[in-house]
Amino acid sequence: MSIQRLHTNERMSQIVIHRGTVYLAGQVGDDMSAGIEQQTRETLDNIERLLGEAGTDKQHILSVTIYLKDIDADFAGMNAVWDQWLPQGVAPARATVEAKLCEPEILVELSVVAALPD
């Protein structure tokens, strides 16, 4: 079975699809001057858009890794937005870690794996 790669450059693909599974590169928000809630909303919007482009949606997310710049300061704010965004009954496997991110202004980055619908 072939591997499909979308939005590819010399380093990475934003979307990789293989054997009914969709892998998204780490996603961040657009406004790096915003606080954790806005960055989380923008990141989730980007994820929703990419999942739609791949032929799936947030109800088919299998796992997510959430990287926070400061887990003590931002965990609650990120979770407040996450809880509003994710429908009841479809919670994926999830890990949340504190990490030094590629730009100092980035407060949150999410990496998602989702299934294609049957």
Secondary structure, DSSP 8 states (H G I E B T S, - for coil): ---EEEEE-SS-EEEEEETTEEEE--B--S-TTS-HHHHHHHHHHHHHHHHHHHT--GGGEEEEEEEES-HHHHHHHHHHHHHHHS-TT---EEEEEE---SSTT--EEEEEEEE---
